[in-house]
Amino acid sequence: MKLEDLFLAAADDNSGTYLNQLVQEFAKRGDLSTPEIAPHLEFLIETWGDNLAPHRAEFCLAAAELNAVDSPLFRRALVESIKNLLPPFLNKSSFFRALGARDQAIPPREVAKRCRKLLKLKTGLVAYIANPSRWGILGNIDGITTSVGVSLISGGGSLAIPLDIALSEALFFEPGPDTLKLSGFDPRSRFSSSDYRDIATRKCVLTLSAEELRKIAQSSLIPANFADLNAFNAWWNSVAIAAVGSHRPSCLGRSIEEVHTLLFEEGADGGTFSTEELEHFKHFFIKLKPDVALREGSKLAEIVAMIMPRLRNDANYEDVFGPLKGKAPFMPAEDQALEPAKIAVMAEIPVKKLEAVSKLLSKVYSDQFLAQLASALPLRCINVICNPEDREFADAVSALPRLSNDIIVWIFRNISNVDKELVAAITIDRVIRALSMESLSKAWLPAQRDLRKLLLDKPDFQKLIIANAGSDVAQITSALQNATCFMTGEQQSLLVKLARVSDKIREHLENGAGEKLLAAGNRQNEHQGSAVEQLYTSMSSHQSMRNELDDIITRQQPENREALKTARAHGDFRENSEYDAAKERRNFLSRRRSELEHDIGSIQPMDFRNVHVKDRAIIGSTVEIKTANGGTQTYYLLGARDGNPDKNWISYKTRMGEALLGKSVGESTVLPDGTSCRLQSVSPLPLEIIRVLNGEA
């Protein structure tokens, strides 16, 4: 397939297959700044918008690692990708600063490298720190100071290293007795440089280059192990040459680590495995302990992925890999229920490796069992394990006791190709239950975020929820009232959006359901001890915000999408001013829409006719003040969005409004310009102003 065709296919790719092919093409070509890649990559990312599903986020990170052009659009996509890939406890602004995700001075390749390291960090890793050379054991990450604790192996105490320095300069290795040898060893032990290379390569959490490996060894072993550079070079080079002729074949590996390393060194060009070699692999799988297979399940999956392409066409898959059934997390026993621990390990397997594993699964398991397995896995795995359009998958989903975030999102994204029964299963109750699931593993978090966005922001999904409720729209407000996964402001915002797309919802809310929901939310906030400030404005200002939002949704954004299509048709994106202008307009409209949706959901409209004024300055009152020089001035204290300085209309959320609000007649205050004054009188608003604010004039 041509590169241009790959980009077009990847635009709507929900499985990640074409994106994987694109990454392979990028790696072959090396230069991502060429006209045949850079503008098409921008167009692809722009087509996705905010819909950065996990496989798309992984693609952006891979493109950054391959040195993609650092444009504002790609940088935003990289930031969003990292947000989707990081678990919640790392998804904080302080960690983003350490990654350099928003720092234009740090190239995307470095950002991606730091992100890969951050995802691998855990207590107990062995850390190598350069300048000066030191080895230590990694402690906890301090989220407040954004630093990592390292206990030095040499016994010289401990260090607190800034996280950005640790991610940019340190290297991390899996712990173990052999890993400690990397920092130094007894030269009399005949520890060879090939042993050093093997341990460092296997244990490093990221891939090491030959140059990096030599620098680590040289700085760590001179002068403690070797008196000078000549002695080190003699050890490093001569032993490496002697080791060439004594290479152990991968089928004779003694551990998962060793088999993985040997297969990696042999590469795809290692040739087809013989019957005898496959027999060795079979016996290795037989002797493999279940706890080891579970603990190193991801690496075991990579072993299978590297073996599969080297099998003969007539190979007996069941015979070779059968011993892994019920042992490897990706090969459960058919006569047992799916175990959550093993499913969690399987969910962490990269999609590229899972594709090869899925080929094995299709040879060993029935379609019904694969469908059952796929229905328990994260969204990114479903299309890899089975064909979701088959009847078996629909049956497996129908048999689930509850729908997961991943299944709901998958059904909606494939709504035109799935059974109507599955579409009808997306109800507000099931969505709320899915969103309320806590302590989800990292692999299942992206779908929960996606489902939350669908419910809060996507009119098509909201219409589906309403349609599936039928005539019983009360179940929607009831479910929202009892939902603990939303704050009160989010509940209000969602109700406004639902009312906008459904007359039934609007009528139901106007009959009092909205007030009940708000009251329940306020009681919940009081119970939790959280002070949520309620903002107020006039009905006219509130309606103006709604009118502006409707205009953006129904007219301006569709016009902008057409403008983008027209601009794209003009060709070269690098010198296309219409395209740039349309993109800027799109970004502005997106930001403004988000602001309005938030404001409409969080600001309460009020009728100023119902305001009862006594002797204090309140919202909806006329305030007369007397300054220190004897002058008088009249102000009208109004809602948060009602300010008009030319008419002396003061929003109570401005500095002027805050200086007057709550003051009693005769009380003194200081205005924002430093002027001292005293409240002369407080009275109701004039009737003509009330009519304007209520939208009656």
C-alpha positions as CSV (number, residue, x, y, z in Angstrom):
1,M,0.0,0.0,0.0
2,K,1.3,3.5,-0.9
3,L,2.2,5.8,1.9
4,E,-0.6,8.3,1.0
5,D,-3.1,5.4,1.0
6,L,-1.8,4.3,4.4
7,F,-2.5,7.8,5.8
8,L,-6.1,7.8,4.4
9,A,-6.7,4.3,5.8
10,A,-5.3,5.3,9.2
11,A,-7.7,8.2,9.5
12,D,-10.6,5.9,10.4
13,D,-8.6,3.0,11.8
14,N,-10.1,1.7,15.0
15,S,-7.8,-1.3,15.4
16,G,-4.4,0.3,15.1
17,T,-3.3,-2.0,12.2
18,Y,-2.7,0.8,9.7
19,L,-1.1,3.0,12.4
20,N,1.4,0.2,13.1
21,Q,2.2,0.0,9.4
22,L,2.7,3.8,9.3
23,V,5.1,3.6,12.2
24,Q,7.1,0.9,10.4
25,E,7.2,3.1,7.3
26,F,8.4,6.0,9.4
27,A,11.2,3.9,10.9
28,K,12.3,2.8,7.4
29,R,12.4,6.3,6.0
30,G,14.0,7.9,9.0
31,D,13.2,11.5,8.0
32,L,9.6,12.6,9.1
33,S,10.1,16.2,7.8
34,T,9.7,15.3,4.1
35,P,6.7,16.6,2.1
36,E,5.3,13.1,1.7
37,I,5.1,12.7,5.5
38,A,5.0,15.9,7.5
39,P,1.8,17.6,6.1
40,H,0.0,14.2,5.9
41,L,0.9,13.5,9.5
42,E,-0.6,16.9,10.5
43,F,-3.7,16.2,8.5
44,L,-4.1,12.8,10.2
45,I,-3.8,14.3,13.7
46,E,-6.2,17.1,12.8
47,T,-8.8,14.6,11.5
48,W,-8.8,12.9,14.8
49,G,-9.4,16.1,16.8
50,D,-9.9,15.2,20.5
51,N,-10.6,11.6,19.8
52,L,-7.2,10.2,20.7
53,A,-8.0,6.6,21.5
54,P,-5.2,4.6,23.1
55,H,-3.8,3.2,19.8
56,R,-3.8,6.8,18.4
57,A,-2.1,8.1,21.5
58,E,0.5,5.3,21.2
59,F,1.0,6.3,17.5
60,C,1.7,9.9,18.4
61,L,4.2,8.9,21.0
62,A,5.9,6.6,18.5
63,A,6.0,9.4,15.9
64,A,7.6,11.6,18.5
65,E,10.3,9.0,19.2
66,L,11.0,9.0,15.5
67,N,11.6,12.7,15.5
68,A,8.3,14.0,14.0
69,V,8.2,17.7,13.1
70,D,7.4,19.8,16.2
71,S,4.4,21.8,15.0
72,P,1.8,23.4,17.4
73,L,-0.7,20.8,16.3
74,F,1.6,17.9,16.9
75,R,2.7,19.3,20.2
76,R,-1.0,19.5,21.4
77,A,-1.6,16.0,20.1
78,L,1.5,14.7,22.0
79,V,0.3,16.4,25.2
80,E,-3.2,14.8,24.9
81,S,-1.6,11.5,24.1
82,I,0.5,11.5,27.2
83,K,-2.6,12.5,29.2
84,N,-4.4,9.4,27.9
85,L,-1.4,7.1,28.5
86,L,-0.4,8.2,32.0
87,P,-2.3,6.6,35.0
88,P,-4.2,9.1,37.2
89,F,-1.6,9.4,39.9
90,L,0.9,10.6,37.3
91,N,-1.5,12.8,35.4
92,K,-0.6,16.0,37.1
93,S,0.8,19.3,35.9
94,S,4.0,18.9,38.0
95,F,4.8,15.6,36.1
96,F,4.0,17.3,32.8
97,R,6.6,19.9,33.6
98,A,9.1,17.2,34.3
99,L,8.3,15.6,31.0
100,G,8.7,18.9,29.2
101,A,5.5,18.1,27.3
102,R,4.6,21.8,26.9
103,D,8.2,23.2,26.7
104,Q,8.9,24.1,23.1
105,A,12.7,24.0,23.9
106,I,12.5,20.2,24.6
107,P,12.1,18.2,21.3
108,P,9.2,15.7,21.0
109,R,11.7,12.8,20.8
110,E,13.1,13.7,24.3
111,V,9.5,14.2,25.6
112,A,8.6,10.7,24.4
113,K,11.7,9.2,25.9
114,R,11.0,10.7,29.3
115,C,7.3,9.5,29.1
116,R,8.5,5.9,28.4
117,K,10.7,6.1,31.4
118,L,8.0,7.6,33.6
119,L,5.6,4.8,32.7
120,K,8.2,2.2,33.8
121,L,9.2,3.8,37.1
122,K,8.5,1.9,40.2
123,T,10.0,1.5,43.7
124,G,13.0,-0.9,43.8
125,L,14.4,-0.3,40.3
126,V,18.2,0.0,40.1
127,A,19.1,3.5,38.9
128,Y,22.3,4.6,37.1
129,I,23.0,8.3,37.4
130,A,25.7,9.9,35.2
131,N,27.8,13.0,36.0
132,P,29.2,11.7,38.3
133,S,28.7,8.0,37.9
134,R,26.6,6.5,40.7
135,W,24.3,3.5,41.2
136,G,21.3,3.3,43.6
137,I,17.9,1.9,44.4
138,L,14.9,3.9,43.4
139,G,12.5,5.0,46.2
140,N,9.2,6.8,46.0
141,I,8.3,9.7,43.7
142,D,7.5,12.8,45.7
143,G,4.5,14.5,44.0
144,I,5.0,17.7,46.0
145,T,8.7,18.4,45.3
146,T,8.5,16.4,42.0
147,S,11.7,14.5,42.9
148,V,12.7,10.8,43.2
149,G,14.6,9.3,46.1
150,V,17.6,7.1,45.4
151,S,19.5,5.1,48.0
152,L,23.1,4.8,46.9
153,I,24.4,1.2,46.5
154,S,27.9,2.4,47.6
155,G,26.5,3.2,51.0
156,G,26.9,6.9,50.7
157,G,23.4,7.8,51.9
158,S,20.5,8.8,49.6
159,L,19.7,11.5,47.1
160,A,16.6,13.5,46.1
161,I,16.9,13.9,42.3
162,P,14.5,16.3,40.5
163,L,12.2,14.2,38.3
164,D,13.1,16.1,35.1
165,I,16.8,15.3,35.7
166,A,16.0,11.6,36.5
167,L,14.0,11.2,33.3
168,S,16.5,13.0,31.1
169,E,19.8,11.7,32.4
170,A,19.2,8.5,34.5
171,L,18.8,4.9,33.3
172,F,16.7,2.3,35.2
173,F,17.1,-1.4,35.4
174,E,15.0,-4.2,36.8
175,P,16.4,-5.3,40.2
176,G,18.2,-8.6,40.9
177,P,21.6,-9.9,42.1
178,D,23.0,-9.9,38.5
179,T,21.9,-6.3,38.0
180,L,24.1,-5.2,40.9
181,K,27.1,-6.5,39.1
182,L,26.7,-3.7,36.6
183,S,28.0,-1.3,39.2
184,G,31.1,-3.3,39.8
185,F,32.4,-6.9,40.4
186,D,35.4,-8.9,41.5
187,P,37.7,-9.1,38.4
188,R,38.8,-12.5,39.6
189,S,35.2,-13.9,38.9
190,R,35.9,-14.1,35.2
191,F,32.8,-11.9,34.6
192,S,32.9,-11.3,30.9
193,S,31.9,-8.2,28.9
194,S,29.3,-10.4,27.1
195,D,27.8,-11.1,30.5
196,Y,27.7,-7.4,31.2
197,R,26.1,-6.7,27.9
198,D,23.5,-9.4,28.3
199,I,22.5,-8.3,31.8
200,A,22.3,-4.6,30.9
201,T,20.3,-5.3,27.7
202,R,17.8,-7.6,29.5
203,K,17.4,-5.6,32.6
204,C,17.2,-2.0,31.2
205,V,13.6,-0.8,31.2
206,L,14.3,0.9,27.8
207,T,16.3,-0.2,24.8
208,L,20.1,0.6,25.2
209,S,22.3,1.6,22.3
210,A,25.8,0.0,22.1
211,E,27.3,3.5,22.8
212,E,25.2,4.0,25.9
213,L,26.1,0.6,27.2
214,R,29.8,1.2,26.8
215,K,29.6,4.6,28.5
216,I,27.8,3.0,31.5
217,A,30.4,0.2,31.8
218,Q,33.4,2.5,31.3
219,S,32.3,5.1,33.9
220,S,31.2,2.4,36.4
221,L,34.2,0.1,36.2
222,I,37.2,2.5,36.0
223,P,39.1,2.7,38.3
224,A,37.3,0.3,40.7
225,N,37.6,-2.7,38.4
226,F,40.2,-1.6,35.8
227,A,43.1,0.6,36.5
228,D,42.9,2.6,33.2
229,L,41.1,2.8,29.9
230,N,43.5,0.4,28.2
231,A,42.8,-2.3,30.7
232,F,39.0,-1.7,30.3
233,N,39.2,-1.8,26.5
234,A,41.2,-5.1,26.5
235,W,38.4,-6.6,28.6
236,W,35.5,-5.0,26.7
237,N,36.8,-5.9,23.2
238,S,38.6,-9.2,23.5
239,V,35.9,-11.0,25.4
240,A,33.3,-9.7,23.0
241,I,35.1,-11.3,20.1
242,A,35.6,-14.6,22.0
243,A,31.9,-14.8,22.7
244,V,30.8,-14.7,19.1
245,G,31.5,-18.4,18.4
246,S,29.7,-19.6,21.6
247,H,26.3,-18.2,20.9
248,R,23.4,-20.2,22.6
249,P,20.4,-20.8,20.3
250,S,17.1,-19.3,21.6
251,C,15.4,-22.7,22.0
252,L,17.9,-23.6,24.7
253,G,17.3,-20.5,26.8
254,R,17.1,-21.2,30.5
255,S,14.8,-18.3,31.5
256,I,12.2,-16.0,30.0
257,E,14.7,-13.2,30.1
258,E,17.4,-15.3,28.3
259,V,15.0,-16.7,25.6
260,H,13.7,-13.2,25.0
261,T,17.2,-11.8,24.6
262,L,18.4,-14.6,22.3
263,L,15.3,-14.4,20.1
264,F,15.7,-10.7,19.8
265,E,19.4,-11.1,18.8
266,E,18.4,-13.7,16.2
267,G,15.8,-11.4,14.7
268,A,13.1,-12.3,12.1
269,D,15.9,-13.5,9.8
270,G,16.9,-16.3,12.1
271,G,15.2,-18.8,9.8
272,T,12.4,-21.3,10.2
273,F,12.6,-23.4,13.4
274,S,13.2,-27.1,13.0
275,T,11.2,-29.9,14.6
276,E,13.9,-30.4,17.2
277,E,14.1,-26.7,18.1
278,L,10.3,-26.6,18.5
279,E,10.5,-29.6,20.8
280,H,13.0,-27.6,23.0
281,F,10.6,-24.7,23.2
282,K,7.8,-27.1,24.2
283,H,9.8,-28.5,27.1
284,F,10.7,-25.0,28.2
285,F,7.0,-24.1,28.3
286,I,6.3,-27.3,30.2
287,K,8.9,-26.5,32.9
288,L,7.8,-22.9,33.2
289,K,6.3,-22.2,36.6
290,P,2.8,-20.6,36.6
291,D,3.8,-17.7,38.9
292,V,6.8,-16.8,36.7
293,A,4.6,-17.0,33.6
294,L,2.1,-14.6,35.2
295,R,4.7,-12.2,36.6
296,E,6.5,-12.0,33.2
297,G,3.4,-12.4,31.1
298,S,4.2,-9.4,28.8
299,K,7.7,-10.6,28.0
300,L,6.4,-14.1,27.5
301,A,3.9,-12.7,24.9
302,E,6.8,-11.1,23.1
303,I,8.5,-14.4,23.0
304,V,5.5,-16.0,21.3
305,A,5.3,-13.0,18.9
306,M,8.9,-13.6,17.9
307,I,8.5,-17.4,17.5
308,M,5.3,-17.3,15.4
309,P,6.7,-15.8,12.2
310,R,9.4,-18.5,12.2
311,L,7.1,-21.5,12.3
312,R,6.6,-23.9,9.4
313,N,3.2,-23.7,7.7
314,D,2.4,-27.3,8.9
315,A,3.5,-26.6,12.5
316,N,1.3,-28.1,15.3
317,Y,0.5,-25.0,17.4
318,E,-1.4,-26.9,20.0
319,D,1.5,-29.2,20.5
320,V,4.2,-26.5,20.9
321,F,2.2,-23.9,22.9
322,G,-0.3,-26.2,24.6
323,P,1.7,-26.3,27.8
324,L,1.0,-22.6,28.2
325,K,-2.7,-23.1,28.6
326,G,-3.9,-22.1,32.0
327,K,-0.3,-20.8,32.7
328,A,0.3,-17.8,30.5
329,P,-2.0,-14.9,31.1
330,F,-2.9,-14.7,27.4
331,M,-3.8,-18.4,27.2
332,P,-6.5,-19.1,29.8
333,A,-7.8,-22.6,30.4
334,E,-11.1,-23.0,28.5
335,D,-12.8,-24.9,31.3
336,Q,-12.1,-22.1,33.8
337,A,-13.6,-18.7,34.3
338,L,-11.5,-15.8,33.1
339,E,-9.2,-14.7,36.0
340,P,-9.0,-10.9,36.5
341,A,-5.3,-11.0,37.4
342,K,-4.4,-12.8,34.1
343,I,-6.7,-10.5,32.1
344,A,-5.0,-7.5,33.6
345,V,-1.6,-8.8,32.5
346,M,-2.9,-9.6,29.1
347,A,-4.3,-6.1,28.8
348,E,-0.8,-4.6,29.2
349,I,0.6,-6.4,26.1
350,P,1.4,-3.9,23.3
351,V,-0.9,-4.2,20.3
352,K,2.0,-5.1,18.0
353,K,2.8,-8.2,20.1
354,L,-0.9,-9.0,20.7
355,E,-1.5,-9.3,17.0
356,A,1.0,-12.1,16.7
357,V,-0.4,-13.7,19.9
358,S,-3.9,-13.5,18.5
359,K,-2.9,-15.6,15.5
360,L,-1.8,-18.3,18.0
361,L,-5.1,-17.9,19.9
362,S,-7.1,-18.4,16.7
363,K,-5.3,-21.7,16.1
364,V,-5.9,-23.0,19.6
365,Y,-9.3,-21.6,20.8
366,S,-12.9,-21.6,19.4
367,D,-14.5,-18.4,18.0
368,Q,-16.9,-18.4,21.0
369,F,-14.1,-18.5,23.5
370,L,-12.1,-15.7,21.7
371,A,-15.3,-13.6,21.7
372,Q,-15.7,-14.1,25.4
373,L,-12.0,-13.2,26.0
374,A,-12.3,-10.1,23.8
375,S,-15.4,-8.9,25.7
376,A,-13.3,-8.8,29.0
377,L,-10.4,-6.9,27.5
378,P,-9.8,-3.1,26.9
379,L,-11.1,-1.4,23.8
380,R,-7.7,-1.5,22.0
381,C,-7.6,-5.3,22.2
382,I,-11.1,-6.2,20.9
383,N,-10.5,-5.9,17.2
384,V,-7.1,-7.7,17.6
385,I,-8.5,-10.8,19.4
386,C,-11.6,-11.4,17.3
387,N,-14.0,-10.0,14.7
388,P,-16.5,-8.0,16.7
389,E,-19.0,-8.1,13.7
390,D,-19.4,-11.9,14.2
391,R,-22.4,-13.3,16.0
392,E,-20.2,-14.8,18.7
393,F,-19.1,-11.4,19.9
394,A,-22.6,-10.1,20.1
395,D,-23.6,-13.2,22.1
396,A,-20.6,-12.7,24.5
397,V,-21.5,-9.1,25.1
398,S,-25.2,-9.9,25.7
399,A,-24.1,-12.5,28.3
400,L,-22.1,-9.9,30.3
401,P,-23.6,-9.1,33.8
402,R,-22.7,-5.4,33.2
403,L,-21.3,-3.4,30.3
404,S,-17.8,-2.1,30.8
405,N,-16.7,1.4,29.6
406,D,-14.8,-0.3,26.8
407,I,-17.8,-2.2,25.5
408,I,-20.1,0.8,25.6
409,V,-17.6,3.0,23.8
410,W,-16.9,0.3,21.2
411,I,-20.7,-0.2,20.5
412,F,-21.2,3.5,20.0
413,R,-18.1,3.9,17.7
414,N,-19.4,0.9,15.6
415,I,-23.0,1.7,15.9
416,S,-23.8,1.2,12.2
417,N,-22.3,-2.3,12.2
418,V,-23.5,-3.8,15.4
419,D,-26.8,-5.5,16.4
420,K,-29.7,-3.2,17.4
421,E,-30.0,-5.2,20.6
422,L,-26.5,-4.1,21.6
423,V,-27.2,-0.4,20.7
424,A,-30.4,-0.6,22.8
425,A,-28.3,-1.8,25.8
426,I,-26.6,1.6,26.2
427,T,-28.8,3.1,28.9
428,I,-28.1,5.8,31.3
429,D,-28.0,3.4,34.2
430,R,-25.4,1.2,32.5
431,V,-23.3,4.2,31.6
432,I,-23.4,5.6,35.1
433,R,-22.5,2.2,36.6
434,A,-19.5,2.0,34.2
435,L,-18.4,5.5,35.0
436,S,-18.6,4.8,38.7
437,M,-16.2,1.8,38.6
438,E,-13.2,2.6,40.7
439,S,-9.7,1.1,41.0
440,L,-9.5,0.3,37.3
441,S,-6.1,-0.9,36.0
442,K,-4.3,1.5,33.7
443,A,-5.3,-0.3,30.5
444,W,-9.0,0.3,31.2
445,L,-8.8,4.0,32.2
446,P,-8.7,5.5,28.7
447,A,-12.2,4.1,27.8
448,Q,-13.6,5.5,31.0
449,R,-12.3,8.9,30.1
450,D,-13.7,8.5,26.5
451,L,-17.1,7.5,27.8
452,R,-17.2,10.4,30.2
453,K,-16.5,12.8,27.2
454,L,-19.2,11.1,25.2
455,L,-21.8,11.6,27.8
456,L,-20.9,15.2,28.7
457,D,-19.9,16.5,25.2
458,K,-21.3,14.5,22.3
459,P,-24.9,15.3,21.2
460,D,-25.2,12.1,19.2
461,F,-24.4,10.0,22.3
462,Q,-26.8,12.0,24.4
463,K,-29.6,11.5,21.8
464,L,-28.9,7.8,21.9
465,I,-29.3,7.7,25.7
466,I,-32.5,9.6,25.4
467,A,-33.9,7.4,22.6
468,N,-33.1,4.3,24.6
469,A,-34.9,5.7,27.6
470,G,-38.1,5.8,25.5
471,S,-41.0,7.5,27.2
472,D,-39.4,7.1,30.7
473,V,-37.1,10.1,30.6
474,A,-37.4,10.3,34.4
475,Q,-34.9,7.5,34.7
476,I,-32.3,9.8,33.2
477,T,-32.7,12.5,35.9
478,S,-33.0,9.8,38.6
479,A,-29.7,8.2,37.5
480,L,-27.9,11.5,37.4
481,Q,-29.3,12.4,40.9
482,N,-27.7,9.3,42.3
483,A,-24.5,9.4,40.3
484,T,-21.4,9.9,42.4
485,C,-19.1,10.2,39.4
486,F,-20.2,13.7,38.6
487,M,-20.0,17.0,40.5
488,T,-23.1,19.2,40.8
489,G,-21.9,21.6,38.1
490,E,-21.4,18.7,35.7
491,Q,-24.8,17.4,36.4
492,Q,-26.3,20.8,35.7
493,S,-24.3,21.2,32.5
494,L,-25.4,17.8,31.3
495,L,-29.1,18.5,32.0
496,V,-28.8,21.7,30.0
497,K,-27.3,19.8,27.0
498,L,-29.9,17.0,27.3
499,A,-32.7,19.6,27.3
500,R,-31.2,21.2,24.2
501,V,-31.5,17.9,22.2
502,S,-34.8,16.6,23.6
503,D,-38.2,18.3,24.1
504,K,-39.2,15.5,26.5
505,I,-36.2,16.2,28.8
506,R,-36.8,19.9,28.7
507,E,-40.5,19.5,29.7
508,H,-39.6,17.1,32.4
509,L,-37.0,19.5,33.9
510,E,-39.4,22.5,33.6
511,N,-41.9,20.5,35.7
512,G,-39.5,20.6,38.7
513,A,-37.0,17.7,38.1
514,G,-34.1,20.1,37.5
515,E,-34.6,21.9,40.9
516,K,-34.8,18.5,42.7
517,L,-31.6,17.4,41.1
518,L,-29.9,20.7,42.0
519,A,-31.2,20.5,45.6
520,A,-29.9,16.9,45.9
521,G,-26.5,18.0,44.6
522,N,-26.3,20.8,47.0
523,R,-27.1,18.5,49.9
524,Q,-24.4,16.1,48.7
525,N,-21.9,18.9,48.6
526,E,-22.9,19.9,52.2
527,H,-22.6,16.4,53.3
528,Q,-19.1,16.1,51.8
529,G,-18.0,19.4,53.3
530,S,-17.3,21.0,49.9
531,A,-18.1,24.6,49.3
532,V,-19.3,25.0,45.7
533,E,-20.0,28.6,44.9
534,Q,-23.2,29.2,42.9
535,L,-23.0,32.0,40.4
536,Y,-26.0,34.1,39.3
537,T,-26.9,36.2,36.4
538,S,-29.9,37.7,34.7
539,M,-32.2,35.7,32.5
540,S,-31.3,37.9,29.6
541,S,-27.6,37.3,30.0
542,H,-28.2,33.6,30.4
543,Q,-30.3,33.5,27.3
544,S,-27.6,35.4,25.4
545,M,-25.0,32.8,26.3
546,R,-27.4,30.0,25.1
547,N,-28.0,31.8,21.9
548,E,-24.3,32.2,21.3
549,L,-23.7,28.6,22.0
550,D,-26.5,27.5,19.6
551,D,-25.1,29.7,16.9
552,I,-21.6,28.2,17.3
553,I,-23.0,24.6,17.2
554,T,-25.5,25.0,14.4
555,R,-23.9,27.6,12.2
556,Q,-20.3,28.6,12.9
557,Q,-18.7,25.2,13.5
558,P,-20.3,23.6,10.4
559,E,-19.2,26.6,8.3
560,N,-15.7,26.2,9.7
561,R,-15.6,22.5,8.9
562,E,-16.6,23.3,5.3
563,A,-13.9,26.0,5.2
564,L,-11.3,23.4,6.4
565,K,-12.3,21.0,3.7
566,T,-12.1,23.6,1.0
567,A,-8.7,24.8,2.2
568,R,-7.4,21.2,2.3
569,A,-8.3,20.8,-1.3
570,H,-5.9,23.5,-2.3
571,G,-2.9,21.2,-1.6
572,D,0.3,22.1,0.1
573,F,-0.4,22.8,3.8
574,R,2.9,24.6,4.4
575,E,1.9,27.7,2.4
576,N,-1.9,27.6,2.7
577,S,-3.0,30.7,4.5
578,E,-6.7,29.7,4.2
579,Y,-6.0,26.4,5.9
580,D,-4.1,28.2,8.7
581,A,-6.9,30.7,9.2
582,A,-9.5,28.0,9.3
583,K,-7.5,26.1,11.9
584,E,-7.2,29.1,14.1
585,R,-10.9,29.8,13.7
586,R,-11.6,26.1,14.7
587,N,-9.5,26.4,17.8
588,F,-11.2,29.6,18.9
589,L,-14.7,28.2,18.3
590,S,-13.8,25.0,20.3
591,R,-12.5,27.0,23.2
592,R,-15.5,29.4,23.2
593,R,-17.9,26.5,23.0
594,S,-16.3,24.9,26.0
595,E,-16.4,28.1,28.0
596,L,-20.1,28.7,27.2
597,E,-21.1,25.1,28.0
598,H,-19.3,25.4,31.4
599,D,-20.9,28.8,32.1
600,I,-24.4,27.8,31.1
601,G,-24.2,24.7,33.4
602,S,-22.7,26.5,36.4
603,I,-24.4,30.0,36.3
604,Q,-28.0,30.1,37.6
605,P,-30.4,32.6,35.9
606,M,-32.5,34.7,38.3
607,D,-35.6,36.8,38.1
608,F,-34.8,40.3,39.5
609,R,-38.5,40.9,40.1
610,N,-38.3,38.5,43.1
611,V,-35.4,40.4,44.8
612,H,-36.4,41.9,48.2
613,V,-34.2,44.8,49.1
614,K,-33.9,46.0,52.7
615,D,-30.9,47.9,54.1
616,R,-28.0,45.9,52.6
617,A,-26.4,45.9,49.1
618,I,-27.4,42.6,47.5
619,I,-27.6,41.3,43.9
620,G,-30.4,43.1,42.2
621,S,-30.3,46.4,44.2
622,T,-29.6,50.1,43.5
623,V,-26.7,51.4,45.7
624,E,-26.1,55.1,46.3
625,I,-22.7,56.0,47.7
626,K,-21.2,59.2,49.1
627,T,-17.5,59.8,48.7
628,A,-15.1,61.5,51.1
629,N,-15.2,64.8,49.0
630,G,-19.0,64.9,49.4
631,G,-20.0,63.7,45.9
632,T,-22.6,61.0,45.3
633,Q,-22.9,58.2,42.7
634,T,-25.5,55.6,42.0
635,Y,-24.7,52.0,40.9
636,Y,-26.8,49.0,40.0
637,L,-25.4,45.8,41.5
638,L,-26.3,43.0,39.1
639,G,-25.4,39.4,38.1
640,A,-22.1,37.9,37.1
641,R,-22.6,38.5,33.4
642,D,-24.6,41.7,33.6
643,G,-21.8,44.4,33.9
644,N,-22.0,47.5,31.8
645,P,-19.8,50.4,33.1
646,D,-21.3,52.9,30.7
647,K,-24.7,52.5,32.5
648,N,-23.2,52.0,36.0
649,W,-24.3,48.4,35.9
650,I,-21.8,46.5,38.2
651,S,-21.3,42.8,38.2
652,Y,-21.1,41.5,41.8
653,K,-18.0,39.4,40.7
654,T,-15.9,42.5,39.8
655,R,-13.7,44.2,42.3
656,M,-16.1,47.1,42.4
657,G,-19.0,44.8,43.0
658,E,-17.2,42.9,45.8
659,A,-16.4,46.2,47.5
660,L,-20.2,47.0,47.7
661,L,-21.8,43.6,48.1
662,G,-23.1,42.9,51.6
663,K,-22.4,46.4,52.9
664,S,-25.2,48.0,55.0
665,V,-26.5,51.5,54.8
666,G,-24.1,53.8,56.7
667,E,-21.2,51.4,56.4
668,S,-17.9,52.6,54.9
669,T,-15.9,50.8,52.2
670,V,-12.9,51.4,49.9
671,L,-13.4,51.3,46.1
672,P,-10.8,49.6,43.8
673,D,-9.3,53.0,42.9
674,G,-8.6,53.7,46.6
675,T,-11.5,56.1,47.2
676,S,-13.2,55.9,50.5
677,C,-17.0,56.1,50.5
678,R,-20.1,55.4,52.6
679,L,-23.3,53.7,51.6
680,Q,-26.0,56.4,51.5
681,S,-29.0,54.2,50.6
682,V,-30.0,50.9,49.1
683,S,-33.2,50.4,47.1
684,P,-34.8,48.0,44.5
685,L,-33.8,48.2,40.8
686,P,-35.8,50.5,38.6
687,L,-38.6,48.7,36.7
688,E,-37.2,49.5,33.3
689,I,-33.8,47.9,34.2
690,I,-35.6,44.8,35.5
691,R,-37.5,44.4,32.2
692,V,-34.3,44.6,30.3
693,L,-32.6,42.0,32.6
694,N,-35.5,39.7,32.4
695,G,-35.6,39.9,28.6
696,E,-39.0,41.6,28.5
697,A,-37.9,44.9,26.9
